[in-house]
Every structure is written in C-alpha cells, then in structure tokens.
Amino acid sequence: MRSALALTVLLACMAVGDPVATPIMVPAGGNLQEALNRARPGETILLERGATYIGNFVLPVHDEGDRAITLRTAGDAGFPGEGDRITPVSSSALAKLQSPNGSPALATAPAARGWTIALLEFLGNRDGAGDIIALGDGSSAQNDLSTVPSGLALDRLYIHGDADRGQKRGISLNAAQTTITGCHISDIKAIGQDSQAISAWNGPGDYLIENNYLEAAGENIMFGGGDPSIADLTPTNIVVRNNFLSKPLAWREKNAPRWQVKNLFELKNARSVIVERNVMERSWQQAQSGYAVLFTVRNQDGGCRWCQVEDVQFRGNVIRDVAAGMQILGTDNVHPSRQTNHIVVRDNVFDGIDRDEWGGDGYFVLLSDAPRDITIDHNTIIQGKSGGIVKIANGVTEGLTLTNNIAAHGDYGIIGRDHGVGNDSIRTYLPGAVITHNVLAGGKASAYPADNLFPSLDEFRVQFVDVAARDYRLTPRSVWLHAASDGGALGANLTQLAPDALARGTRRR
C-alpha cells in the first residue's frame, strides 16, 4: 500500500504531466538537508503535509542548469493558488521548518542561485533570536558581489514568531534578484531592539515584494540599517507593491510587553524604489516619534559614506491611523553620507494622522538636513489633531514642489525652526519652492503663496462624499473637481489605490 505522501507525489506528477521530473520525497523525520544537496535544477522537493523539520537548513550551490529547484509542501489541497496570499488558516496542512537555536531555519550558501521556496510554514527561533530566513549574508563574510546568492523566490510562506516571545526578524534579504510574494509574516516583535518583517542591507537588488501581509514592531520593511560589507553597494531596483503592513493594536495595550515600536516603512540606503498600492496602518509614538514612513539616509555604523536614498516613487498608498506621516532626511547628521534626492509622493491617502490618538506631533511631512528635489503632489491628507503640513527641522530644502494636495492647515501649517508660519519659513528654508493649488483648510491666505485654497474646516468636510465613513471621493458638486494645476481634481486619484484599500474591513487583528 502506498503511503499518503507517495500517493500525493504520484498525483502531483500526473497533474504536471512530466513523468521525468519525479519529485524528491522527504517524509516526516527524513533528511531534508541531504535532499537539498542532491536536488538538481528543475526538480521539486516535497515535504510531508503537517510535518515539522527541525534544523538549520542551507540552500546549496548547484551550478548546472538555469531552472529553479523548488522546495514545498506536498499537494495543493487547501492552499491558495499562485498569485494569492497565504493565511494562518493553512497552518495545519503546511509542512513546517523550525530552527532549534538562534540561527536561521533556512539560509543560503554563498553564491547559491535558482531556488523557489513555496507553501511552507516557518516557526520562530528559540527565544525569538536572529532571522527565521536568511537570504544572503549580512556580515562581513559577504564582501563581494560574486558571493551574493541570486534568483530566489519565496512564495506563499507563513512565517511567524512566537506570540509571547516574539522574533527579531522574519527575512533578512541580502541576496540579488529575489521575489517575496503571497507571504504572511506576523508576530515579529522584540523588546529593547529593532525587529523587522523584511530587512535588507547587504544585497544589490533587484527585489520584488508583492502581495504580502507584513507585521513587525520595529520596521515592517527596512532597507539599510546596517553598513553593507560590499563596497559602494546601495540596494537598487526595488518594487514594494500591494502589501498590507500593520502593527496590531494589542501591542499597544498597557499590560502588553513593551515591544519596541518604530515605523512602518523605512529607507536608509536605497535607490530606484517604487512603493505603490500598499496599505500601511498604525504607527504610534514609542521608541520613535511615530512617523509612519521614513526616507532617512543613514551611514549607520560609519562605514558607508556612499549611503543614499535616491529616486523613490511613493504612490497610490493608504497610510492610516498614525502619529505623523513622512520624515525625509537629506544627509545623515551623525556620519557622512550622500544626499537624499528625487522623492515623488503622489496620489496617496493619509487617513487619520492624529497626535491626540497616537502621540507624536501630527505633522504630514518632516524635512530635515537638506533633502532636494522633493515632489509632493495630489495627496489627500485627513488629520485629527495636527501640528501642520510641513515641518522643517533644519537645513534648506531646494527643489520642493508641493501641489494639488488636500489637507487641513493644523496648528502651524508650513513652519521652520525659529521662523513664522507660511511665507517667512518658506523664504528661509524652501527657496524657490513651488507651492500652489493646495487646500490648506483653516489656514490664512495672507500667510502663504497665491493660488492656494483656504476653506473653513466645515467647508473642507462637505467636499467629500462621507468623511465619517472614510469615503474620500469628492462629491459631484465639489469645487475641487477641476481645481488642480493640471485641470483635474485636487487630492489623490483614488483609482490608483488597491481595490478596497480604504475599507475598514481590511484591518487585521
């Protein structure tokens, strides 16, 4: 009589119609590392459904052939299809990998390439230490591009820390040409140190991070944060699309452990980045001041004078329930770095910036240390208690374009250190800035450049279909429908958002 796993494998082979590519079966208690070592390009390694494989497994180098080797749970029953996102509901059927210590459950050998890891569950490491999955090496051992792993794909993985102990990091991404799609990463949280669902600092790119649920206390996604050991390396060609980034409210409860909470998305060293159609929710004042999105160049440990944040498109995202919006840092104020430049923030909805609810200062954007060529265009910004729209901490920002946005003025609107609201600060800190066709509700027209709008807050609210229901479409009678500098509507083009991105039902935990 055939075993259940053998029968599953036979059916899988019949489904693919390839009698040559017989999968390698690793039953519960089998030698997974031996299977990884002997697999050849184009082959599939199947793990038994529901079984747990304990060890520190390594994806080895296989030089022959260009086809990927696939490691996955046997069978498709009960699993989401390609292009869909996995959820914890699939846990009972997924094969599981777990580290017995603080080293990764799955890592890559130097220069490994051509691996697809799919439909598996990864449990937290002992005491939540280290990385659950390590793609590439973040240490000084990986100091040359020739040793960087490449051609890797993580697809529909359920990766999580321990609910009580947490986990420092889900995935360290220090490889090249890597995709992470359809995954669910949760309970990534730590006390007294940063934690990340995905963090990258010593790999060149290209990266696609798409359609994942990502939950972490420190930074849900971060590029940079450690000096690369490869000279002149800046992660480049990065796409972050259609993801859901969240911090559960339970982490904020008074009787909860003090997980170190910082922000939702951060770039410290990155170039040519597209961040689009994501939902990012909940960032409150705790270990940082609560800004949700940071473009803050950092020569973290003093060994990366070339570190830079450059050429970023941040578009079609929903950022909601946060202490403050975005922080943009021009140069590292601790160690030498290159200058942040060419940042475009367009067609986003910032829904629920509120300092009373989440702490912090409630500003939409904080500029400091002279970034340049910043475009902030066609955003809809809904604030509760707010310090204002643009706060300049220090340094002159050249090439700012602030156009076609809808926002409330807040306490101070646009203001720089030791200067007055509006034109006084603009002349000092934003010389040559283009600031036009914005709604600054509740502000005074006399304090700002011409061709901006200053309705009352009551007039502001009635332009939307239903502010209370978070429906930020402009009404058919709105005077803002054709008031933009391009002849279109002011604020974000909501058709650029992911479907149902504004629906409160998309919240999780």
Wavefront OBJ file of the C-alpha trace (Angstrom):
o trace
v 0.000 0.000 0.000
v 1.360 3.413 -0.967
v 1.983 5.987 1.798
v -0.122 9.150 1.800
v 2.918 11.188 0.765
v 3.783 8.834 -2.094
v 0.206 8.991 -3.366
v 0.267 12.785 -3.197
v 3.502 12.817 -5.187
v 2.074 10.488 -7.844
v -0.960 12.703 -8.279
v 1.268 15.789 -8.478
v 3.330 14.194 -11.255
v 0.194 13.256 -13.163
v -1.087 16.840 -12.775
v 2.059 18.386 -14.225
v 2.270 15.798 -16.934
v 6.051 15.431 -16.626
v 6.998 11.800 -15.956
v 10.707 12.683 -15.969
v 10.720 15.270 -13.148
v 9.842 12.854 -10.337
v 9.755 14.836 -7.098
v 12.084 14.051 -4.222
v 10.021 12.985 -1.220
v 11.154 13.820 2.310
v 8.796 12.227 4.850
v 8.500 13.316 8.463
v 11.816 12.525 10.154
v 13.620 12.350 6.798
v 16.921 14.017 5.942
v 15.926 17.344 4.420
v 19.484 18.651 4.091
v 20.501 15.574 2.131
v 17.560 16.169 -0.238
v 18.581 19.814 -0.698
v 22.127 18.739 -1.505
v 21.206 16.166 -4.140
v 18.385 18.022 -5.876
v 19.143 19.267 -9.375
v 17.758 22.246 -11.327
v 14.155 21.695 -12.377
v 13.452 19.210 -9.582
v 10.972 19.584 -6.733
v 11.442 18.549 -3.112
v 8.158 17.697 -1.404
v 7.719 17.740 2.370
v 5.008 15.857 4.186
v 1.888 17.843 4.991
v 1.763 18.904 8.638
v 5.213 17.514 9.450
v 7.860 19.568 11.286
v 11.502 19.565 10.177
v 13.889 20.889 12.815
v 17.316 22.139 11.826
v 19.425 24.904 10.319
v 18.944 24.075 6.648
v 21.100 25.580 3.888
v 20.291 26.011 0.201
v 23.483 24.837 -1.544
v 25.099 25.847 -4.826
v 24.094 23.894 -7.932
v 25.995 25.066 -10.973
v 24.356 23.060 -13.722
v 21.196 24.322 -15.426
v 19.160 27.507 -15.205
v 15.887 26.107 -13.881
v 14.975 26.621 -10.245
v 14.780 23.903 -7.633
v 11.507 24.047 -5.703
v 11.040 23.195 -2.020
v 7.417 22.989 -0.889
v 4.681 21.122 0.946
v 3.236 18.178 -0.988
v -0.165 18.642 -2.631
v -2.277 21.698 -3.392
v -5.473 20.907 -1.472
v -6.428 23.678 0.933
v -3.725 26.081 -0.240
v -4.157 29.383 -2.085
v -3.228 29.352 -5.746
v -0.360 31.221 -7.370
v -0.900 34.959 -7.121
v -2.923 34.692 -3.911
v -1.770 35.332 -0.351
v -1.486 32.603 2.259
v -3.082 32.993 5.694
v -2.700 31.154 9.027
v -5.770 29.107 8.091
v -3.450 26.855 6.051
v -1.200 26.095 9.023
v -2.443 22.591 9.830
v -1.635 21.321 6.325
v 1.679 23.113 5.798
v 4.990 21.383 6.346
v 6.941 23.329 8.950
v 10.590 24.301 9.338
v 11.986 25.417 12.675
v 15.418 26.348 13.952
v 16.461 24.707 17.241
v 18.545 27.768 18.154
v 19.059 31.418 17.192
v 20.394 30.664 13.709
v 18.060 30.681 10.673
v 15.811 27.755 9.918
v 16.724 28.318 6.257
v 19.780 30.077 4.874
v 21.718 30.214 1.616
v 25.237 29.110 0.803
v 27.469 31.774 -0.785
v 26.571 32.208 -4.483
v 23.576 29.852 -4.280
v 21.061 30.551 -7.011
v 17.849 29.258 -8.511
v 15.686 28.261 -5.532
v 11.916 28.610 -5.086
v 10.547 28.091 -1.571
v 6.754 27.777 -1.516
v 3.828 26.741 0.657
v 5.708 26.169 3.897
v 5.363 27.377 7.458
v 8.365 28.735 9.353
v 8.153 28.803 13.131
v 10.013 31.208 15.400
v 13.586 30.582 16.518
v 14.473 29.678 20.083
v 13.726 32.703 22.310
v 12.935 34.754 19.201
v 16.591 35.340 18.357
v 18.029 36.149 14.938
v 16.489 35.672 11.486
v 13.984 32.967 10.611
v 15.078 33.028 6.945
v 18.432 34.452 5.813
v 18.823 35.088 2.086
v 22.462 36.023 1.633
v 24.789 37.073 4.421
v 24.590 40.423 6.164
v 28.009 40.054 7.768
v 31.495 40.925 6.524
v 31.779 37.371 5.136
v 29.730 38.569 2.124
v 32.036 41.283 0.829
v 31.990 40.666 -2.918
v 29.156 40.569 -5.431
v 30.337 37.189 -6.732
v 29.318 35.544 -3.450
v 25.796 37.012 -3.307
v 23.006 34.417 -3.757
v 20.555 35.194 -6.554
v 17.472 34.043 -8.421
v 15.477 33.307 -5.258
v 11.706 33.237 -4.782
v 9.682 32.996 -1.578
v 6.054 32.256 -2.407
v 3.075 31.848 -0.067
v 5.051 31.210 3.114
v 3.582 31.551 6.606
v 6.411 32.946 8.734
v 5.830 33.913 12.339
v 7.460 34.460 15.673
v 6.235 33.156 18.991
v 3.185 35.059 20.237
v 4.744 35.504 23.688
v 8.483 35.693 22.981
v 8.349 37.448 19.623
v 11.048 37.271 16.938
v 13.756 39.700 15.886
v 13.420 39.296 12.125
v 11.370 37.340 9.622
v 13.542 37.604 6.493
v 16.989 39.123 6.076
v 17.186 39.995 2.400
v 20.844 40.244 1.360
v 20.619 38.391 -1.944
v 20.137 39.512 -5.557
v 17.205 39.077 -7.959
v 14.751 37.986 -5.296
v 10.949 37.974 -5.094
v 8.808 37.666 -1.970
v 5.145 37.167 -2.844
v 1.948 35.997 -1.195
v 3.518 35.533 2.255
v 2.107 36.126 5.723
v 4.712 37.311 8.241
v 3.500 38.015 11.767
v 4.482 38.308 15.433
v 7.829 39.862 14.531
v 8.487 41.889 17.669
v 11.237 42.387 20.216
v 11.942 44.128 23.493
v 14.857 46.566 23.606
v 15.881 46.076 19.971
v 14.555 46.644 16.482
v 12.562 43.951 14.720
v 11.653 43.708 11.036
v 9.429 41.508 8.907
v 11.821 42.126 5.975
v 15.167 43.880 6.260
v 17.884 44.309 3.613
v 21.291 45.990 3.769
v 23.985 43.865 2.052
v 22.443 42.835 -1.268
v 22.345 44.735 -4.583
v 18.728 44.100 -5.746
v 16.612 43.626 -7.869
v 13.773 42.998 -5.391
v 10.028 42.470 -5.763
v 7.998 42.426 -2.526
v 4.378 41.969 -3.555
v 1.052 40.949 -2.039
v 2.305 40.084 1.451
v 0.918 40.632 4.947
v 3.818 42.050 6.982
v 3.619 42.604 10.713
v 6.549 43.906 12.765
v 7.059 46.166 15.750
v 10.268 47.947 14.739
v 10.089 48.454 10.976
v 7.775 46.331 8.866
v 10.093 46.813 5.859
v 13.524 48.428 6.011
v 16.348 48.899 3.517
v 19.618 49.860 5.182
v 20.079 49.902 8.928
v 23.472 48.205 8.761
v 26.531 49.138 6.749
v 26.956 46.945 3.652
v 30.178 44.949 3.575
v 30.273 45.175 -0.224
v 31.960 48.424 -1.241
v 29.721 51.051 -2.877
v 26.634 48.854 -2.545
v 23.218 50.505 -2.465
v 20.173 48.219 -2.868
v 18.682 49.199 -6.232
v 15.604 48.444 -8.353
v 13.141 47.712 -5.581
v 9.380 47.301 -6.034
v 7.101 47.116 -2.979
v 3.549 46.639 -4.208
v 0.101 45.599 -2.924
v 1.261 44.678 0.569
v -0.524 45.101 3.886
v 1.766 46.461 6.630
v 0.367 46.515 10.141
v 1.082 46.820 13.850
v -1.670 45.122 15.898
v -3.401 47.258 18.496
v -2.763 44.528 21.066
v 0.896 45.582 21.056
v -0.164 48.942 22.463
v -2.199 47.651 25.399
v -0.910 48.725 28.797
v -0.437 45.172 30.027
v 1.358 44.046 26.850
v 5.145 43.546 26.755
v 6.927 46.722 25.689
v 7.702 45.640 22.162
v 9.962 48.285 20.612
v 7.731 50.157 18.134
v 9.161 52.498 15.488
v 7.646 52.856 11.996
v 6.057 51.033 9.069
v 8.442 51.595 6.153
v 11.984 52.954 6.093
v 14.686 53.548 3.514
v 18.175 54.252 4.856
v 20.160 53.167 1.804
v 18.193 52.530 -1.399
v 17.944 53.692 -4.993
v 15.287 53.380 -7.718
v 12.422 52.349 -5.471
v 8.717 52.058 -6.330
v 6.321 51.789 -3.392
v 2.770 51.537 -4.683
v -0.743 50.416 -3.798
v 0.121 49.294 -0.273
v -1.913 49.678 2.904
v 0.165 50.736 5.920
v -1.598 51.021 9.241
v -0.804 52.069 12.805
v 2.361 53.798 13.863
v 2.403 55.399 17.288
v 4.864 57.270 19.442
v 7.024 54.885 21.422
v 10.671 54.145 20.568
v 10.363 56.859 17.889
v 8.011 59.792 17.427
v 5.507 57.826 15.346
v 6.207 58.927 11.748
v 4.898 56.109 9.558
v 7.209 56.377 6.510
v 10.870 57.368 6.691
v 13.226 58.261 3.857
v 16.140 58.832 6.191
v 19.579 58.208 4.723
v 21.936 56.667 7.283
v 25.603 55.764 7.268
v 24.596 53.549 10.128
v 27.923 52.481 11.607
v 30.201 54.991 9.917
v 31.487 52.732 7.150
v 29.071 53.676 4.340
v 29.887 57.181 3.155
v 28.134 56.321 -0.141
v 24.795 55.541 1.538
v 21.962 57.368 -0.179
v 18.201 57.458 -0.657
v 17.560 58.386 -4.268
v 14.871 58.141 -6.927
v 11.828 56.989 -4.956
v 8.244 56.825 -6.261
v 5.768 56.567 -3.385
v 2.329 56.410 -4.973
v -1.185 55.051 -4.570
v -0.709 54.017 -0.937
v -3.052 54.291 2.020
v -1.375 55.203 5.309
v -3.792 55.259 8.205
v -4.037 55.684 11.961
v -0.593 57.122 12.602
v 1.037 59.726 14.828
v 2.606 61.516 11.833
v 3.118 60.983 8.101
v 6.563 61.068 6.466
v 10.063 62.044 7.514
v 12.641 62.940 4.836
v 16.265 63.387 5.882
v 18.729 64.995 3.492
v 22.050 63.779 4.912
v 22.986 61.718 7.927
v 23.537 64.052 10.857
v 25.844 61.580 12.630
v 28.143 60.144 9.930
v 28.921 61.410 6.392
v 26.504 60.294 3.667
v 25.275 61.277 0.228
v 22.198 63.440 -0.190
v 18.624 62.215 -0.380
v 17.095 63.372 -3.666
v 14.321 62.861 -6.217
v 11.499 61.683 -3.974
v 7.996 61.730 -5.500
v 4.989 61.338 -3.191
v 1.831 61.241 -5.297
v -1.772 60.008 -5.149
v -1.599 58.729 -1.578
v -4.247 58.905 1.131
v -3.045 59.652 4.657
v -6.105 58.731 6.677
v -6.088 59.555 10.376
v -2.929 61.459 11.319
v -3.784 62.342 14.903
v -1.387 63.281 17.679
v -4.051 63.002 20.382
v -4.812 59.415 19.384
v -1.310 58.173 18.545
v 1.113 60.621 20.172
v 3.833 62.478 18.289
v 3.476 65.861 16.628
v 0.856 65.077 13.985
v 2.683 66.635 11.017
v 2.241 65.327 7.499
v 5.902 65.775 6.454
v 9.088 66.479 8.397
v 12.034 67.788 6.346
v 15.483 67.975 7.872
v 19.132 68.307 6.853
v 18.503 69.478 3.311
v 16.999 66.837 1.027
v 16.497 68.095 -2.527
v 14.064 67.699 -5.411
v 11.063 66.546 -3.385
v 7.680 66.401 -5.147
v 4.514 66.081 -3.049
v 1.558 66.128 -5.418
v -2.104 65.064 -5.423
v -2.320 63.591 -1.914
v -5.377 63.522 0.333
v -4.418 64.120 3.961
v -7.025 63.665 6.687
v -5.878 64.814 10.114
v -7.312 64.924 13.566
v -5.182 66.976 15.942
v -2.219 68.014 13.835
v 0.859 70.183 14.162
v 0.596 71.041 10.490
v 1.547 70.048 6.976
v 5.311 70.618 6.590
v 7.759 70.965 9.455
v 11.362 71.920 8.661
v 13.684 70.927 11.482
v 16.867 72.373 9.964
v 18.635 72.847 6.656
v 17.476 74.308 3.349
v 15.452 72.056 1.044
v 15.918 73.007 -2.598
v 13.560 71.950 -5.346
v 10.413 71.328 -3.294
v 7.159 71.014 -5.254
v 4.011 70.967 -3.120
v 0.965 70.960 -5.375
v -2.641 69.781 -5.653
v -2.857 68.349 -2.148
v -5.891 68.393 0.137
v -5.121 68.887 3.826
v -6.107 70.775 6.935
v -3.708 73.507 7.995
v -3.331 72.265 11.564
v -1.644 74.412 14.183
v 1.267 75.721 12.138
v 0.789 74.655 8.501
v 4.229 75.091 6.941
v 6.801 76.145 9.512
v 10.543 76.001 10.083
v 12.577 76.317 13.224
v 12.695 79.832 14.697
v 10.570 81.280 11.873
v 6.944 82.179 11.347
v 4.081 80.273 9.770
v 3.950 80.175 5.980
v 5.900 82.651 3.843
v 8.536 83.509 6.461
v 9.570 79.851 6.784
v 9.177 79.208 3.046
v 11.562 82.037 2.141
v 14.138 80.810 4.646
v 14.022 77.048 4.322
v 12.309 76.360 0.962
v 13.761 78.905 -1.507
v 12.304 78.577 -4.983
v 9.654 76.103 -3.843
v 6.534 75.653 -5.958
v 3.611 75.701 -3.522
v 0.359 76.078 -5.381
v -3.154 74.670 -5.855
v -3.237 73.122 -2.379
v -6.137 73.078 0.045
v -4.901 74.289 3.449
v -8.182 74.230 5.342
v -8.319 76.547 8.309
v -5.222 78.490 7.325
v -4.837 82.170 6.424
v -4.331 83.074 2.773
v -2.242 86.101 3.700
v 0.478 83.862 5.153
v 1.016 81.756 2.014
v 1.824 81.986 -1.694
v -1.045 82.832 -4.021
v -3.216 80.231 -5.774
v -3.833 78.022 -2.733
v -7.256 77.483 -1.134
v -8.187 78.173 2.484
v -11.697 76.908 3.209
v -13.014 76.513 6.741
v -12.860 73.034 8.249
v -16.619 72.698 7.801
v -16.282 73.611 4.110
v -13.434 71.106 3.880
v -15.527 68.198 5.147
v -18.522 68.735 2.891
v -16.387 68.368 -0.246
v -16.129 64.607 0.423
v -18.859 62.023 -0.024
v -18.718 60.914 3.641
v -15.776 61.785 5.880
v -17.244 59.868 8.830
v -17.346 56.692 6.716
v -13.825 57.360 5.339
v -15.230 57.865 1.850
v -12.877 60.491 0.441
v -14.306 60.743 -3.045
v -15.170 64.308 -3.949
v -18.899 64.959 -4.322
v -20.243 65.761 -7.802
v -20.786 69.344 -6.579
v -17.296 69.793 -5.163
v -15.490 72.936 -6.273
v -12.256 70.934 -6.191
v -13.123 68.549 -9.035
v -11.383 70.695 -11.649
v -9.254 72.937 -9.445
v -5.857 71.228 -9.806
v -2.988 72.778 -11.738
v -3.383 70.018 -14.344
v -7.119 70.684 -14.728
v -8.129 67.579 -12.802
v -9.352 67.045 -9.267
v -7.402 68.046 -6.214
v -6.181 65.338 -3.875
v -5.375 61.714 -4.588
v -6.708 59.883 -7.616
v -8.452 57.110 -5.704
v -8.461 54.809 -8.728
v -4.696 54.470 -8.185
v -5.257 52.724 -4.850
v -5.549 48.974 -4.421
v -9.210 47.827 -4.512
v -10.918 48.301 -1.137
v -7.772 49.877 0.313
v -9.869 52.421 2.206
v -12.322 49.848 3.527
v -12.017 49.413 7.272
v -12.816 45.734 6.816
v -9.306 45.140 5.506
v -7.909 45.655 9.002
v -6.369 42.657 10.715
v -6.128 41.941 14.416
l 1 2 3 4 5 6 7 8 9 10 11 12 13 14 15 16 17 18 19 20 21 22 23 24 25 26 27 28 29 30 31 32 33 34 35 36 37 38 39 40 41 42 43 44 45 46 47 48 49 50 51 52 53 54 55 56 57 58 59 60 61 62 63 64 65 66 67 68 69 70 71 72 73 74 75 76 77 78 79 80 81 82 83 84 85 86 87 88 89 90 91 92 93 94 95 96 97 98 99 100 101 102 103 104 105 106 107 108 109 110 111 112 113 114 115 116 117 118 119 120 121 122 123 124 125 126 127 128 129 130 131 132 133 134 135 136 137 138 139 140 141 142 143 144 145 146 147 148 149 150 151 152 153 154 155 156 157 158 159 160 161 162 163 164 165 166 167 168 169 170 171 172 173 174 175 176 177 178 179 180 181 182 183 184 185 186 187 188 189 190 191 192 193 194 195 196 197 198 199 200 201 202 203 204 205 206 207 208 209 210 211 212 213 214 215 216 217 218 219 220 221 222 223 224 225 226 227 228 229 230 231 232 233 234 235 236 237 238 239 240 241 242 243 244 245 246 247 248 249 250 251 252 253 254 255 256 257 258 259 260 261 262 263 264 265 266 267 268 269 270 271 272 273 274 275 276 277 278 279 280 281 282 283 284 285 286 287 288 289 290 291 292 293 294 295 296 297 298 299 300 301 302 303 304 305 306 307 308 309 310 311 312 313 314 315 316 317 318 319 320 321 322 323 324 325 326 327 328 329 330 331 332 333 334 335 336 337 338 339 340 341 342 343 344 345 346 347 348 349 350 351 352 353 354 355 356 357 358 359 360 361 362 363 364 365 366 367 368 369 370 371 372 373 374 375 376 377 378 379 380 381 382 383 384 385 386 387 388 389 390 391 392 393 394 395 396 397 398 399 400 401 402 403 404 405 406 407 408 409 410 411 412 413 414 415 416 417 418 419 420 421 422 423 424 425 426 427 428 429 430 431 432 433 434 435 436 437 438 439 440 441 442 443 444 445 446 447 448 449 450 451 452 453 454 455 456 457 458 459 460 461 462 463 464 465 466 467 468 469 470 471 472 473 474 475 476 477 478 479 480 481 482 483 484 485 486 487 488 489 490 491 492 493 494 495 496 497 498 499 500 501 502 503 504 505 506 507 508 509
